[in-house]
Amino acid sequence: MANNPATTEKTLDSPSDYSLQLNRWLLKPIGAWPAFTSTSRCDRIISFLLVTLCYGLVLFTVIPCILHLIFEDETVYAKLEKFGILSHWIFGGINYTNLLLQSRDIQYCIRHMQTDWKEVKRPEHLRVMMKHAKIGRLVAAVRIFFMQSGMLTYYVGKVVARETIIIGNQTKIIRVLPCAVYKNLIPFDTSPTYEIVFALQFMSGWIANMSALGALSIGVVFTSHACGQLTILMTWIKEFMNRPKDEKNNLELNEIGEIVEYHIKVLSFVAGIENVMTGFCFIEMQKSKLEISMLGYFIITDWANDNVQSASAFIIIIISLSFNIFILCYIGDILTEQCRKIGDVVYATNWYYLPNKDMLNLILIISRSNSVIKITAGKMTHMSINTFGDVIKLTFAYFNLLRQVS
């Protein structure tokens, strides 16, 4: 019995939405979800207002903190600590801007994914795609848990923390904000000013977190989908090569051409992932080098001063940042390896039994697979496990430098 096309499309829309659901939840509230031709005018206006609001909240946190660093007379350690915390908002704002600038590339990859889900015909291929979609969601969910846990732990610590200051002959205990504020600009030591500033800083910190999570989680989902497509391609090649000889010599059989087209299509999607991720990877690498080294320094100092609560929050954040950069390096490594495997699979089959024309097509696949496909950081550094090791080593070098200087 023939399948109803309408029923098939309706069935396959759900897996497509399933694979992108977490990304939509992360990016829509901050107005960074790409606008499609079907997006209504009302949704576009709401997205514009959200973007304006997000930038306003981030600047509300960043500008008073920069003024505090410039004009307040504090120790080197105090300035370092406040700058380290401020860097979270700065990198978050850069990530957010990059998300908006990469909207077309993200849109291209999303359309590509949706088309792949609609065009899948065989149940075993659908199972492979669903398996990789689940892996992408799981990794994204774990990353969300780590980052949000670190953020919430830090904010809870600031809510209960108190700071003692001496003004003349008086000792005054004041509440602490997540990010420093220039007191002459915002007198936050009174109520309800403190509560308002704290709430606004919490919202801006959430925006910075969501922009980083959205950018990196969408890369994980895209990579998982690409690996699923490459797995299907390898299965297709093996099936084609294991056919009986008389079928291989059938001149009407055009499946080898379809395999080549499918390979080109997958490589086009991988190129789209590289366009989306190269900027994010570069930002995340610089962020990890700076923040992990500074957080390590803060942990040692707080521990020495018996400030266990603050040190515990910094430990959770440092684990989250390390996990983020590891995942980025890992998906870059695995995507390169999967693309290279296509050539190995073709070469391992009995390709020499094919007609000359089909043999040449397979040689093209081998040749194209040997060209190294990379996810890079700023088109400069290949994201791989070796790169992760280099980042950690450089982070420790920065950490030792901080210790010596201070």
C-alpha positions in Angstrom: 0.0 0.0 0.0 1.4 3.4 -1.0 2.3 5.9 1.7 0.3 9.1 1.8 2.8 12.0 1.2 0.8 14.3 3.5 0.8 11.8 6.3 4.5 11.2 5.9 5.3 14.9 6.0 3.2 15.4 9.1 4.9 12.4 10.8 8.4 13.7 10.0 7.8 17.3 11.0 7.8 16.1 14.7 11.3 14.7 14.7 12.6 17.9 13.1 11.0 20.0 15.8 12.2 17.5 18.4 15.9 18.0 17.3 15.7 21.8 17.3 13.3 22.3 20.3 15.9 23.1 22.9 17.6 25.6 20.6 14.3 27.3 20.0 13.7 27.5 23.7 17.1 29.1 24.3 17.1 31.6 21.4 13.5 32.8 21.1 13.3 34.5 24.6 16.3 36.7 23.7 15.1 37.4 20.1 18.0 35.5 18.5 16.0 32.8 16.7 16.3 33.4 12.9 13.3 34.9 11.2 11.9 32.8 8.3 9.7 33.9 5.4 6.7 32.4 7.4 7.5 34.5 10.4 4.7 37.0 11.0 5.3 40.8 11.2 4.2 40.7 14.9 6.8 38.1 15.7 9.5 40.2 14.0 8.5 43.3 16.0 8.6 41.3 19.2 12.0 39.9 18.3 13.3 43.5 17.6 12.0 44.7 21.0 13.6 41.7 22.8 17.0 42.4 21.1 16.8 46.1 22.2 15.8 45.0 25.8 18.7 42.5 26.0 21.3 44.9 24.9 20.0 47.5 27.3 20.2 45.1 30.2 23.7 43.9 29.4 24.9 47.5 29.0 23.2 48.4 32.3 25.5 45.9 34.0 28.7 46.4 32.0 29.0 50.3 32.0 28.6 50.8 35.8 31.1 48.0 36.4 33.7 49.5 34.0 33.3 52.9 35.8 33.8 51.2 39.1 37.1 49.6 37.9 38.3 53.0 36.6 37.4 55.3 39.5 37.3 53.2 42.7 40.5 52.8 44.6 40.9 49.1 45.4 43.5 46.4 45.7 44.8 44.5 42.7 43.0 41.3 43.8 39.7 43.2 44.2 40.0 44.7 40.7 41.0 41.3 39.2 38.0 39.6 40.8 35.6 42.2 39.5 37.1 42.2 36.0 36.9 38.4 35.9 33.2 38.6 36.8 32.6 41.4 34.3 34.2 39.3 31.5 31.1 37.0 31.7 28.9 39.8 30.6 31.4 41.1 28.0 31.8 37.7 26.3 28.0 37.1 26.6 27.4 40.4 24.8 29.9 39.4 22.1 28.3 36.0 21.7 24.8 37.6 21.5 26.0 40.0 18.7 27.6 37.1 16.9 24.3 35.1 17.1 22.4 38.0 15.5 25.1 38.4 12.8 25.1 34.7 12.0 21.3 34.6 11.6 21.3 33.7 7.9 23.9 30.9 8.3 21.9 29.4 11.2 18.7 29.7 9.1 20.4 27.9 6.2 21.4 25.0 8.5 17.9 24.8 10.1 16.3 24.6 6.6 18.8 22.0 5.6 17.9 19.9 8.7 14.2 20.3 8.1 14.6 19.2 4.4 16.6 16.1 5.5 13.8 15.0 7.9 11.2 15.5 5.3 13.1 13.6 2.6 14.0 10.5 4.6 12.1 7.5 3.2 13.5 4.4 4.9 12.6 3.5 8.5 16.2 2.4 9.3 17.4 5.9 8.1 14.8 7.5 10.3 16.0 5.5 13.3 19.6 6.6 12.7 18.6 10.3 12.5 16.5 10.0 15.6 19.3 8.4 17.5 21.7 11.3 16.6 19.0 13.8 17.4 18.6 12.3 20.9 22.4 12.5 21.4 22.4 16.1 20.4 19.6 17.0 22.8 21.2 15.0 25.6 24.6 16.8 25.3 22.8 20.2 25.0 20.7 19.4 28.1 23.8 18.5 30.1 25.5 21.7 29.1 22.5 23.7 30.1 22.4 22.0 33.5 26.1 22.7 34.2 26.0 26.4 33.1 22.7 27.2 34.8 23.8 25.5 38.0 27.0 27.5 38.1 25.1 30.7 37.5 22.4 30.0 40.1 25.0 28.9 42.7 26.9 32.2 42.2 23.8 34.4 42.5 22.5 32.6 45.6 26.0 33.1 47.1 25.7 36.8 46.4 22.2 37.1 47.9 23.4 35.8 51.3 26.8 37.4 51.2 27.6 40.6 53.2 30.6 43.0 52.9 32.0 45.0 55.8 33.3 48.5 55.1 34.8 51.1 57.4 33.8 54.8 56.9 35.6 57.0 59.4 34.8 55.6 62.8 31.8 53.6 61.6 31.6 50.0 60.5 28.9 49.4 57.9 27.7 46.0 56.6 26.3 46.2 53.1 24.8 43.6 50.7 26.8 42.5 47.7 25.8 42.6 44.0 26.7 39.9 41.4 28.7 42.5 39.4 30.3 45.6 40.9 28.6 49.0 40.4 30.0 52.5 40.6 28.4 53.9 43.8 28.4 57.5 42.7 26.3 56.5 39.7 23.9 54.0 41.4 23.7 54.2 45.2 22.7 50.5 45.6 23.2 50.3 49.4 19.7 51.4 50.0 16.4 49.6 49.5 14.6 49.1 47.1 17.5 50.2 44.8 19.5 47.2 45.8 16.7 44.8 44.9 16.0 46.5 41.6 19.7 46.5 40.5 20.1 42.9 41.7 17.1 41.8 39.6 18.4 43.6 36.5 21.8 42.1 36.9 20.3 38.7 37.3 18.3 39.2 34.0 21.4 40.5 32.1 23.5 37.5 33.5 20.7 35.2 32.3 20.9 36.8 28.8 24.7 36.4 28.7 24.3 32.8 29.7 21.5 32.0 27.2 23.5 33.5 24.3 26.4 31.3 25.1 24.2 28.3 25.6 22.2 28.9 22.5 25.3 29.4 20.3 27.1 26.3 21.4 24.0 24.0 21.8 22.9 24.8 18.2 26.4 23.7 17.1 26.1 20.4 19.0 22.7 19.7 17.4 23.9 20.6 13.9 27.0 18.3 14.3 24.9 15.4 15.6 22.6 15.8 12.6 25.6 15.9 10.2 27.0 12.7 11.8 23.7 11.0 11.3 23.6 12.0 7.6 27.2 10.6 7.2 26.2 7.4 8.9 23.3 7.0 6.5 25.7 7.7 3.6 28.1 5.0 4.7 25.3 2.5 5.0 24.0 3.4 1.6 27.5 2.9 0.0 27.9 -0.5 1.7 24.5 -1.6 0.4 25.2 -0.5 -3.1 28.6 -2.2 -3.2 27.3 -5.5 -1.8 24.7 -5.9 -4.6 25.1 -8.8 -7.0 27.4 -8.3 -10.0 24.6 -8.3 -12.6 22.9 -5.4 -10.8 26.2 -3.4 -10.6 26.6 -3.7 -14.4 23.1 -2.4 -15.0 23.6 0.8 -16.9 20.1 2.1 -15.9 21.0 2.0 -12.2 21.8 5.6 -11.3 22.2 5.1 -7.5 25.9 5.9 -7.6 25.0 9.4 -8.9 22.5 9.8 -6.1 25.2 8.8 -3.6 27.6 11.4 -5.0 24.9 14.0 -4.8 24.0 13.0 -1.2 27.7 13.3 -0.2 27.9 16.8 -1.7 24.8 17.8 0.1 26.1 16.6 3.4 29.4 18.4 2.8 27.5 21.6 2.1 25.7 21.3 5.4 29.1 20.7 7.2 30.4 23.9 5.5 27.3 25.7 6.9 28.1 24.4 10.4 31.7 25.8 10.0 30.3 29.2 9.0 28.1 29.3 12.1 30.6 27.9 14.6 33.9 29.5 13.7 33.2 32.8 15.4 31.6 31.1 18.5 34.5 28.7 18.9 37.0 31.6 18.7 35.1 33.6 21.4 34.7 30.5 23.6 38.4 29.7 23.4 39.4 33.2 24.5 36.8 33.2 27.2 37.9 29.8 28.5 41.6 30.8 28.6 40.8 34.0 30.5 38.0 32.9 32.8 39.3 29.5 33.9 42.7 30.9 34.8 41.2 33.8 36.8 38.6 31.5 38.5 41.4 29.1 39.5 43.2 32.1 41.1 40.0 33.2 42.9 39.4 29.6 44.2 42.8 29.4 45.8 42.6 32.9 47.3 39.0 32.4 48.6 40.0 29.0 50.1 43.0 30.5 51.8 40.6 33.2 53.3 38.1 30.5 54.4 35.5 31.8 51.9 34.3 28.3 51.1 30.9 29.4 49.7 32.4 31.7 47.0 35.1 29.1 46.2 32.4 26.4 45.7 30.5 28.6 43.3 33.7 29.2 41.3 34.5 25.5 41.2 31.1 24.7 39.6 31.6 27.5 37.0 35.1 26.3 36.2 33.8 22.8 35.6 31.0 24.2 33.3 33.5 26.2 31.3 35.9 23.3 30.9 33.0 21.1 29.8 32.0 23.6 27.2 35.3 23.9 25.6 35.8 20.1 25.7 32.5 19.6 23.9 33.4 22.1 21.2 36.7 20.4 20.6 35.1 17.0 20.7 32.4 17.7 18.1 35.0 19.3 15.8 37.2 16.2 16.1 34.3 13.7 15.6 32.9 15.6 12.6 36.3 15.6 10.9 36.7 11.9 11.6 33.2 11.0 10.3 33.8 12.9 7.0 37.1 11.1 6.6 35.5 7.7 7.2 33.4 8.0 4.0 36.6 7.5 1.9 37.7 4.6 4.1 34.3 2.9 3.7 34.4 3.3 -0.1 38.0 2.0 -0.4 37.2 -1.0 1.8 34.5 -2.2 -0.6 34.9 -4.1 -3.9 34.8 -0.9 -5.9 37.1 -2.5 -8.6 34.1 -4.6 -9.8 32.1 -1.6 -10.9 31.9 -0.2 -14.4 34.6 2.5 -15.2 32.1 5.4 -14.9 30.9 4.3 -11.5 34.5 3.6 -10.4 35.5 7.2 -11.3 32.6 8.6 -9.2 33.7 6.6 -6.2 37.3 7.8 -6.7 35.9 11.3 -6.5 34.2 10.5 -3.2 37.5 9.1 -1.9 39.4 12.1 -3.1 36.9 14.6 -1.6 36.9 12.7 1.7 40.7 13.0 2.0 40.4 16.8 2.0 40.3 17.5 5.7 37.1 19.1 6.8 37.4 21.2 10.0 35.4 23.1 12.5 37.8 26.0 13.3 38.1 28.8 15.8 38.2 32.0 13.8 39.3 30.1 10.7 42.7 29.6 12.4 42.6 26.8 15.0 41.2 23.3 14.3 38.8 22.3 17.1 40.1 18.9 18.2 41.0 17.0 21.4 44.6 18.2 20.9 43.3 21.8 20.9 41.5 21.1 24.2 44.8 20.0 25.7 46.5 23.2 24.4 43.8 25.4 25.8 44.2 23.7 29.3 48.0 24.1 29.2 47.7 27.7 28.2 45.1 28.3 30.9 47.6 27.0 33.5 50.3 29.3 32.1 48.0 32.3 32.6 47.1 31.0 36.1 50.8 30.9 37.1 51.3 34.3 35.7 48.5 35.7 37.8 49.9 34.1 40.9 53.3 35.6 40.3 52.1 39.1 39.5 49.8 39.3 42.5 
